[in-house]
Amino acid sequence: MECWLITSRAEIMRLEFGDEPPPEICLPDKPLSEIEDDAPRRAIQDAPYIIYRRFHLAAESWRLGIVYAVSPPTVGDIQILSAYRAGHESRPRLV
């Protein structure tokens, strides 16, 4: 099942987990482009952290799967996600 993160800044990112997605994830309160991927060197990043909870949207929209957000996704959030997903699917991929 697809998993998506909708940040408090209305940024969208696809997430990949193993068999069972966690009930929540914790990320620094920064734009996604500024989150550093240096956990082996630095365990804590210099920003407050936000907890994103898992919301299963299969009943509302079978295409979206699981969404991680601070609060239950609104219709606007789902529209942003649908637009992002449609744009992502239409991009040509080089293999």
PAMIVEX-728568 format. One record per residue (C-alpha): y, z, x; residue number from 0. Coordinates in steps of 0.001 Angstrom, whole numbers, plus 500000, padded with zeros to 6 digits. Example, Ala and Ser with C-alpha at 12.3 -4.5 7.8 and 13.67 -1.06 7.14 Angstrom:
2
<py->495500&pz->507800&px->512300&n->0>
<py->498940&pz->507140&px->513670&n->1>
END
This chain:
95
<py->500000&pz->500000&px->500000&n->0>
<py->503466&pz->499154&px->501278&n->1>
<py->505763&pz->502027&px->502260&n->2>
<py->509546&pz->501795&px->502435&n->3>
<py->512323&pz->504084&px->503611&n->4>
<py->515637&pz->504075&px->501741&n->5>
<py->518126&pz->506117&px->503762&n->6>
<py->521169&pz->507911&px->502415&n->7>
<py->523184&pz->505002&px->503913&n->8>
<py->521275&pz->502495&px->501718&n->9>
<py->519424&pz->501164&px->504762&n->10>
<py->515945&pz->499792&px->504154&n->11>
<py->513026&pz->499909&px->506576&n->12>
<py->509348&pz->499159&px->506120&n->13>
<py->507053&pz->501950&px->507316&n->14>
<py->503433&pz->501750&px->508363&n->15>
<py->501066&pz->504694&px->508152&n->16>
<py->497322&pz->505162&px->508403&n->17>
<py->495122&pz->505751&px->505399&n->18>
<py->497283&pz->508345&px->503667&n->19>
<py->501107&pz->508304&px->503906&n->20>
<py->502562&pz->511794&px->504498&n->21>
<py->504238&pz->513607&px->501581&n->22>
<py->507548&pz->513635&px->503487&n->23>
<py->509142&pz->512467&px->506730&n->24>
<py->512019&pz->513961&px->508709&n->25>
<py->514594&pz->511762&px->510486&n->26>
<py->517964&pz->512369&px->512159&n->27>
<py->521023&pz->511791&px->509965&n->28>
<py->522059&pz->508621&px->511811&n->29>
<py->522022&pz->504893&px->511112&n->30>
<py->518526&pz->503533&px->511745&n->31>
<py->519810&pz->501422&px->514641&n->32>
<py->520992&pz->504583&px->516416&n->33>
<py->517790&pz->506581&px->516131&n->34>
<py->516390&pz->506783&px->519614&n->35>
<py->512724&pz->506191&px->520250&n->36>
<py->512422&pz->508587&px->523160&n->37>
<py->510327&pz->511411&px->521718&n->38>
<py->508200&pz->511766&px->524878&n->39>
<py->511349&pz->512566&px->526898&n->40>
<py->513437&pz->514386&px->524301&n->41>
<py->511848&pz->516192&px->521382&n->42>
<py->515041&pz->516831&px->519393&n->43>
<py->517824&pz->514340&px->518777&n->44>
<py->521435&pz->515513&px->518531&n->45>
<py->521977&pz->515169&px->514787&n->46>
<py->521181&pz->517098&px->511629&n->47>
<py->517850&pz->516043&px->510151&n->48>
<py->517140&pz->514794&px->506633&n->49>
<py->513827&pz->515191&px->504824&n->50>
<py->512748&pz->512105&px->502894&n->51>
<py->510160&pz->512714&px->500168&n->52>
<py->507475&pz->510286&px->499026&n->53>
<py->507858&pz->508636&px->495616&n->54>
<py->505083&pz->506478&px->494212&n->55>
<py->506618&pz->503628&px->492229&n->56>
<py->503484&pz->501742&px->491193&n->57>
<py->504049&pz->502504&px->487494&n->58>
<py->507613&pz->501174&px->487592&n->59>
<py->507109&pz->498287&px->489994&n->60>
<py->503673&pz->497340&px->491301&n->61>
<py->505175&pz->495351&px->494186&n->62>
<py->507080&pz->498203&px->495806&n->63>
<py->504336&pz->500752&px->496419&n->64>
<py->505631&pz->503971&px->498013&n->65>
<py->509280&pz->504743&px->498696&n->66>
<py->510621&pz->507550&px->500889&n->67>
<py->514054&pz->508752&px->499797&n->68>
<py->516143&pz->511927&px->499573&n->69>
<py->516095&pz->511872&px->495763&n->70>
<py->514173&pz->509763&px->493251&n->71>
<py->515183&pz->506125&px->493708&n->72>
<py->517673&pz->504756&px->491225&n->73>
<py->517660&pz->501307&px->489669&n->74>
<py->520237&pz->500302&px->492313&n->75>
<py->517948&pz->501504&px->495118&n->76>
<py->515067&pz->499473&px->493723&n->77>
<py->517299&pz->496392&px->493418&n->78>
<py->518364&pz->496752&px->497074&n->79>
<py->514737&pz->497159&px->498113&n->80>
<py->513636&pz->494159&px->496041&n->81>
<py->516394&pz->491996&px->497549&n->82>
<py->515527&pz->493125&px->501082&n->83>
<py->511836&pz->492501&px->500479&n->84>
<py->512489&pz->489035&px->499015&n->85>
<py->514665&pz->488097&px->502005&n->86>
<py->512089&pz->489444&px->504441&n->87>
<py->509275&pz->487443&px->502809&n->88>
<py->511254&pz->484201&px->502837&n->89>
<py->511971&pz->484289&px->506592&n->90>
<py->509835&pz->481954&px->508659&n->91>
<py->507573&pz->483749&px->511110&n->92>
<py->506575&pz->482411&px->514480&n->93>
<py->503020&pz->483228&px->515413&n->94>
END
